[in-house]
Amino acid sequence: MWASFAAADAVTEPSSRDPIVIGLLAGEPSGDLLGAGLMTALRAMLPDRKVTFMGVGGTRMQAAGLVCLANFDTLSVNGFREPILRLPQLYRLYRELAAALAEARIDAFVGIDFNVFNFLLEARLKRQGIPTAHYVSPSVYAWRRGRTKKVARSADKLFCLFPFEPAFYEHHAVDARFIGHPMAADIAFDAGDDDARNAAQQHLGLAGEDIVLAVLPGSRGSEVALMLTPMLQAAQGFADAMQSQHRSVQVIIPCVDEARLAQVAHIADSFSGLKPRLYLGDARQPLVACDLALVKSGTSTLEAMLLRRPMVVTYRLGYWTYLIANSLLKTPFIAVPNILAGRLLVPELVQQAATPDAMCMALIREFEKQRTSPEQRKTFERLHRTLASGSGGMGPSAGAAQGVIDLLTERDHRSAGM
């Protein structure tokens, strides 16, 4: 299949009238979303050129016109152990994709997140003279800062979501650009205001006079198994404390799919006094509706910040996984708002510190604080504006697309100078 595609659609000598063929690879749903946005933006910014895409992506990229060279689900791996077990299969796929993309004579390749696999593929294509870009810097600010060298060997351009990331690459031969964060561009500055909160509560069937606490234990089964019970114990303690002040608490838990819904429902049954409300879908609506959130560390802490929601951040891992992760950590913080602010803006409770009592007390303090001080909300807004300012405010998809266009222009200039 790949050979026939290459024979039919291979690009010969680039010119103003030749089609542009871009290779793309996303291995996760978040990358699929970024890839689809990049594809749409590239076509919009090159209206007089035929731009086609080939590689690997999910349903969004396929809907945007990606010619798939492999099944998206083949790349789905989690944790430390599974990639090792599947190494022979992944290595075979890497070699097949590299050969197919080179044979198709693509004009440029963009690896979207999925770092280890994409760095290998980018480096191989770059050695063959194909311009390469990597979309989303690895978290070198948090751990394994030596990866900056690997990024520079693999990619000509790097598209960063956070404003402090390009500085890590200043002494390396890669054009690292802050393009802004997609979530900051997607969430309006007033998305979490009182009108939005009231509308979300009404949509979710929550009583307007109750304190709404969103509990976000994560989207993976292992995370829910480790996190949800102590988080609900903390929520129960918070509800009891508010009851003493004659306030009622309504807990809502987003569940990303039916499997998580069933798992969460089984655990939540033990908290009949709390009567948690389960929501099938992502965390956006529950976060808009809530007054306060108890959140597993991860992207949801950024989403809560962009919606101006006070939060308590927590994280627990299996014993050995925690030892490995903790030994690699190079930042004093794990919550995105704290990393962005460079200080403890929201409370973090990790591993042994993540007890139900400690989480409960932190929830009480944060709830009282947000009622008496507007400073945290102002800081959240400032950070939101910073994250939305990448690429001169044109947005991350357009910023990444401009980077790809620059990559192609620089290639043409080099060819003309030969």
Secondary structure, 3 states (H helix, E strand, C coil): CHHHHHHHHCCCCCCCCCCEEEEEEECCHHHHHHHHHHHHHHHHHCCCCCEEEEEECCHHHHHCCCEECCCHHHHCCCCCHHHHHCHHHHHHHHHHHHHHHHHCCCCEEEEECCHHHHHHHHHHHHHCCCCEEEECCCCCCCECCCHHHHHHHHCCEEEECCCCCHHHHCCCCCEEEECCCHHHHHCCCCCCCHHHHHHHHHHHCCCCCCEEEEEECCCCHHHHHHHHHHHHHHHHHHHHHHHCCCCCEEEEEEECCHHHHHHHHHHHCCCCCCCCEEEECCCHHHHHHCCEEEEECCHHHHHHHHCCCCEEEEECCCHHHHHHHHHHECCCCCCHHHHHHCCCCCCEEEHHHCCHHHHHHHHHHHHHHHHHCCHHHHHHHHHHHHHCCHHHHCCHHHHHHHHHHHHHHHHHHHHHHC
